[in-house]
């Protein structure tokens, strides 16, 4: 997602990066900081641990953050119950609801997990999980705040201008010229037909909402990662 913010560069897909990480570290999880230290240099990316305020600031600047959290065995049981129950999945988990699951029995141990913090507003914070589109609402979940977690960390992932190639810099320099001179190309881009992976219906790229991290289908309102080049560029241009 951080690579998606480099204008003109087509990053590897979220799924391909996920598959590569599973090959290296397995599917049972790994130390997040260790993975960042070992893997980010190959993409010329950097990271730093930040607090919630600065994570939200990063979101405003278009940088999704990695979020790690810990729950004990009872916490995981409550978390899983809320996001798997047909009556609550897709909704916003609050501390009040979390604490109301008094008699729940854990069926697993406590532990840590890493997800991607993608956006927030006055009502909730939204995260992208790694458990596939069939989990909760297309793989995303919402919390009203972070007070259900015993401990948590945010990692801001970013690049410096010195990390950019000459081609990257040239693409950025030409960006405004392209926007002025290529109105026809922009119109073609906005009208590009995009098929939603959930409802399989086709809409114009400009009809989708979202950002480089998520796209929202105008028909079924479901969310997905915008890996199609024309869609990701359209969402980018709608924000600038």
C-alpha positions, 0 to 999 in steps of 0.5 A, a space after each residue: 500500500 505504501 508503494 501504491 503512493 508512488 505515482 506511476 509505479 505499479 506495486 505487487 498485489 497485496 495477495 502476492 506479498 502475503 503469499 511471499 511472507 507465508 512462504 518465508 515465515 509460515 502461516 502461524 504468524 511471526 514477530 511483526 517488527 522482525 518481518 518489517 526489519 527483514 522485508 521492507 528494505 527490498 522495497 526501499 521502505 522504512 518504518 517507525 513505531 508511532 502512537 495512535 495520534 500519529 497513526 491517524 495523521 499518517 492515514 490522513 496523509 494516505 499512509 495505511 499503518 500496520 497495527 498489532 494487538 494482543 488479546 488473552 484467550 477470553 478476549 480472542 473468544 469474544 473477538 471471534 464471536 462478534 465478527 462471526 455472529 450473523 447478527 453482529 458481523 460487519 458492525 462496529 465492536 465496542 467495549 460495552 459489547 465486548 464486556 457483555 460476553 461474560 459466559 463465553 468459553 475460550 477454545 484457543 490460547 491468547 496471542 498477538 495478531 497484525 492487521 492494517 489500519 486503513 481509515 477512521 472517522 468520528 464513529 470507528 476505526 477500520 482495519 484490513 485483516 489477513 484472513 480472506 474475503 469471507 471473514 467478517 465483511 470482506 476481510 475488514 473490521 471496525 472498532 469504535 476505539 482500542 480499549 478492548 486490547 490489553 496492549 497494541 502498537 502502530 507501525 507507520 510504513 513510508 519512503 523517503 524521496 531519496 528512495 525514489 528512482 529517477 523514473 519515479 521522480 520524473 513521473 511525479 514532475 510530469 504529473 501536473 502536466 499530464 493532468 492538464 494535457 491529458 484530459 481525454 486520457 483522464 476521461 477514459 480512465 474514469 470511464 474504464 469498466 471495472 468488475 466488482 469481485 463480490 457482485 461481479 457487476 461492472 461500473 465505471 472506475 469513477 463510480 467507486 469510492 475509497 482510496 489506495 487501500 480500499 475500494 467500495 463498489 457503488 452497487 453492492 457497497 462491499 469493499 476490496 483492495 483495488 489491485 486494478 491499475 485503472 481503478 487505483 489511479 482513478 481513486 488516487 486522482 479523485 483525492 488530489 
